[in-house]
Structure formats: C-alpha cells, structure tokens
Amino acid sequence: QVQLVESGGGLAQAGGSLRLSCAASGNILNLNFMGWYRQAPGKQRELVATMSRGNMRKYADSAKGRFTISRDNAKNTVYLEMNNLKPEDTAVYYCAISRTIVAAPAFWGQGTQVSVSS
C-alpha cells in the first residue's frame, strides 16, 4: 500500500508564495510520476503539475511561469513552489502518484487547503 502525506498550504495574499510537500511511502517503484492536482469548490479536480524521477515535468497552463515542481527521489518527496498566487488558485491541493504521465493517479493524498485572498 502506498501512502502520500502532504504538508504546507494555508492562507496567502495575492502575489504571495506557498510551498507544498508530499512524501510517499510504500512500494512506488512502478509509479514514476508524482505530482499535484487541485479542486476548487464546484469544479472538477485538475492537474497542476507532475514530474517523473527522470525530471520530466508537465504543468497546467495556469501554473506555467508561477509554479515549480521538484522532487527528491532519495526521499520520495515532491514539492510544489507556488509564487505570484492568485485568488483563483484557491483550492484543495492533492498529491498524486501515477505510473505514466497520462495515467490516472493510482494513489492520492488527503488534500491540503490553499486559500489566496485578494
């Protein structure tokens, strides 16, 4: 069984920054991509960014230029640095892990709230 434990998040002002972390435990050998999704109230869950062990990255258009995903493979941890935050970034952010860049996540974290005030 794989567990994903998130930390970070919270409240920020527009233009501010937050950093999310997610540590994976369990057998993740075949799960190459770790990343972040988010779900705002009344909206579908959407991909924010994902990254492979080999440093392949994919970002949502809304995240490009403002968010940076990174990971520490030795620690099985993925990070999301969020800069120039906007009120529309307000959502529950979920860590996720998947086999390929296009595969649906196999496991999810519990979610962490990010709220951005204007």
Contacts in CASP RR format, 6 or more apart in sequence:
PFRMAT RR
TARGET T0000
AUTHOR 0000-0000-0000
METHOD contacts of the structure
MODEL  1
QVQLVESGGGLAQAGGSLRLSCAASGNILNLNFMGWYRQAPGKQRELVAT
MSRGNMRKYADSAKGRFTISRDNAKNTVYLEMNNLKPEDTAVYYCAISRT
IVAAPAFWGQGTQVSVSS
1 26 0 8 1.000
2 24 0 8 1.000
2 25 0 8 1.000
2 26 0 8 1.000
2 27 0 8 1.000
2 28 0 8 1.000
2 31 0 8 1.000
2 97 0 8 1.000
2 106 0 8 1.000
2 107 0 8 1.000
3 24 0 8 1.000
3 25 0 8 1.000
3 26 0 8 1.000
3 107 0 8 1.000
3 109 0 8 1.000
4 22 0 8 1.000
4 23 0 8 1.000
4 24 0 8 1.000
4 95 0 8 1.000
4 96 0 8 1.000
4 97 0 8 1.000
4 107 0 8 1.000
4 108 0 8 1.000
4 109 0 8 1.000
4 110 0 8 1.000
5 22 0 8 1.000
5 23 0 8 1.000
5 25 0 8 1.000
5 109 0 8 1.000
5 110 0 8 1.000
6 20 0 8 1.000
6 21 0 8 1.000
6 22 0 8 1.000
6 93 0 8 1.000
6 94 0 8 1.000
6 95 0 8 1.000
6 109 0 8 1.000
6 110 0 8 1.000
6 111 0 8 1.000
6 112 0 8 1.000
7 20 0 8 1.000
7 21 0 8 1.000
7 22 0 8 1.000
7 23 0 8 1.000
7 112 0 8 1.000
8 18 0 8 1.000
8 19 0 8 1.000
8 20 0 8 1.000
8 21 0 8 1.000
8 112 0 8 1.000
9 18 0 8 1.000
9 19 0 8 1.000
9 20 0 8 1.000
9 93 0 8 1.000
9 112 0 8 1.000
9 113 0 8 1.000
9 114 0 8 1.000
10 18 0 8 1.000
10 112 0 8 1.000
10 113 0 8 1.000
10 114 0 8 1.000
10 115 0 8 1.000
11 115 0 8 1.000
11 116 0 8 1.000
11 117 0 8 1.000
12 18 0 8 1.000
12 85 0 8 1.000
12 114 0 8 1.000
12 115 0 8 1.000
12 116 0 8 1.000
12 117 0 8 1.000
13 85 0 8 1.000
13 116 0 8 1.000
13 117 0 8 1.000
13 118 0 8 1.000
14 85 0 8 1.000
14 86 0 8 1.000
14 87 0 8 1.000
14 116 0 8 1.000
14 117 0 8 1.000
14 118 0 8 1.000
15 83 0 8 1.000
15 84 0 8 1.000
15 85 0 8 1.000
15 86 0 8 1.000
15 116 0 8 1.000
16 83 0 8 1.000
16 84 0 8 1.000
16 85 0 8 1.000
16 116 0 8 1.000
17 81 0 8 1.000
17 82 0 8 1.000
17 83 0 8 1.000
17 84 0 8 1.000
17 85 0 8 1.000
18 82 0 8 1.000
18 85 0 8 1.000
18 114 0 8 1.000
19 79 0 8 1.000
19 80 0 8 1.000
19 81 0 8 1.000
19 82 0 8 1.000
20 36 0 8 1.000
20 79 0 8 1.000
20 80 0 8 1.000
20 82 0 8 1.000
20 93 0 8 1.000
20 95 0 8 1.000
20 112 0 8 1.000
20 114 0 8 1.000
21 77 0 8 1.000
21 78 0 8 1.000
21 79 0 8 1.000
22 34 0 8 1.000
22 35 0 8 1.000
22 36 0 8 1.000
22 77 0 8 1.000
22 78 0 8 1.000
22 79 0 8 1.000
22 95 0 8 1.000
22 109 0 8 1.000
23 75 0 8 1.000
23 76 0 8 1.000
23 77 0 8 1.000
24 31 0 8 1.000
24 34 0 8 1.000
24 76 0 8 1.000
24 77 0 8 1.000
24 78 0 8 1.000
24 95 0 8 1.000
24 97 0 8 1.000
25 76 0 8 1.000
28 76 0 8 1.000
28 97 0 8 1.000
30 99 0 8 1.000
31 97 0 8 1.000
31 98 0 8 1.000
31 99 0 8 1.000
31 106 0 8 1.000
31 107 0 8 1.000
32 52 0 8 1.000
32 53 0 8 1.000
32 98 0 8 1.000
32 99 0 8 1.000
32 100 0 8 1.000
33 50 0 8 1.000
33 51 0 8 1.000
33 52 0 8 1.000
33 56 0 8 1.000
33 97 0 8 1.000
33 98 0 8 1.000
33 99 0 8 1.000
33 100 0 8 1.000
33 101 0 8 1.000
33 103 0 8 1.000
34 50 0 8 1.000
34 51 0 8 1.000
34 71 0 8 1.000
34 76 0 8 1.000
34 78 0 8 1.000
34 95 0 8 1.000
34 96 0 8 1.000
34 97 0 8 1.000
35 48 0 8 1.000
35 49 0 8 1.000
35 50 0 8 1.000
35 51 0 8 1.000
35 69 0 8 1.000
35 78 0 8 1.000
35 80 0 8 1.000
35 95 0 8 1.000
35 96 0 8 1.000
35 97 0 8 1.000
36 47 0 8 1.000
36 48 0 8 1.000
36 49 0 8 1.000
36 50 0 8 1.000
36 69 0 8 1.000
36 78 0 8 1.000
36 80 0 8 1.000
36 93 0 8 1.000
36 94 0 8 1.000
36 95 0 8 1.000
36 96 0 8 1.000
37 45 0 8 1.000
37 46 0 8 1.000
37 47 0 8 1.000
37 48 0 8 1.000
37 93 0 8 1.000
37 94 0 8 1.000
37 96 0 8 1.000
37 105 0 8 1.000
38 45 0 8 1.000
38 46 0 8 1.000
38 48 0 8 1.000
38 89 0 8 1.000
38 91 0 8 1.000
38 92 0 8 1.000
38 93 0 8 1.000
38 94 0 8 1.000
38 114 0 8 1.000
39 45 0 8 1.000
39 46 0 8 1.000
39 91 0 8 1.000
39 92 0 8 1.000
39 94 0 8 1.000
40 88 0 8 1.000
40 90 0 8 1.000
40 91 0 8 1.000
40 92 0 8 1.000
43 91 0 8 1.000
45 94 0 8 1.000
46 60 0 8 1.000
47 58 0 8 1.000
47 60 0 8 1.000
48 59 0 8 1.000
48 60 0 8 1.000
48 62 0 8 1.000
48 63 0 8 1.000
48 67 0 8 1.000
48 80 0 8 1.000
48 93 0 8 1.000
49 57 0 8 1.000
49 58 0 8 1.000
49 59 0 8 1.000
49 60 0 8 1.000
49 63 0 8 1.000
49 67 0 8 1.000
49 69 0 8 1.000
49 80 0 8 1.000
50 57 0 8 1.000
50 58 0 8 1.000
50 69 0 8 1.000
50 96 0 8 1.000
50 98 0 8 1.000
50 101 0 8 1.000
51 57 0 8 1.000
51 58 0 8 1.000
51 69 0 8 1.000
51 70 0 8 1.000
51 71 0 8 1.000
51 78 0 8 1.000
52 101 0 8 1.000
53 71 0 8 1.000
53 73 0 8 1.000
56 101 0 8 1.000
57 69 0 8 1.000
58 101 0 8 1.000
59 65 0 8 1.000
59 67 0 8 1.000
59 69 0 8 1.000
62 88 0 8 1.000
62 89 0 8 1.000
66 82 0 8 1.000
66 83 0 8 1.000
66 84 0 8 1.000
66 85 0 8 1.000
67 80 0 8 1.000
67 81 0 8 1.000
67 82 0 8 1.000
67 83 0 8 1.000
68 80 0 8 1.000
68 81 0 8 1.000
68 83 0 8 1.000
69 78 0 8 1.000
69 79 0 8 1.000
69 80 0 8 1.000
69 81 0 8 1.000
70 78 0 8 1.000
70 79 0 8 1.000
70 81 0 8 1.000
71 77 0 8 1.000
71 78 0 8 1.000
71 79 0 8 1.000
72 79 0 8 1.000
78 95 0 8 1.000
80 93 0 8 1.000
82 89 0 8 1.000
82 114 0 8 1.000
85 114 0 8 1.000
85 116 0 8 1.000
86 116 0 8 1.000
87 116 0 8 1.000
87 117 0 8 1.000
87 118 0 8 1.000
88 116 0 8 1.000
89 114 0 8 1.000
89 116 0 8 1.000
90 114 0 8 1.000
90 115 0 8 1.000
90 116 0 8 1.000
91 113 0 8 1.000
91 114 0 8 1.000
92 111 0 8 1.000
92 112 0 8 1.000
92 113 0 8 1.000
92 114 0 8 1.000
93 111 0 8 1.000
93 112 0 8 1.000
93 113 0 8 1.000
93 114 0 8 1.000
94 108 0 8 1.000
94 109 0 8 1.000
94 110 0 8 1.000
94 111 0 8 1.000
94 112 0 8 1.000
95 108 0 8 1.000
95 109 0 8 1.000
95 111 0 8 1.000
96 105 0 8 1.000
96 107 0 8 1.000
96 108 0 8 1.000
96 109 0 8 1.000
97 105 0 8 1.000
97 106 0 8 1.000
97 107 0 8 1.000
98 104 0 8 1.000
98 105 0 8 1.000
98 106 0 8 1.000
99 106 0 8 1.000
END
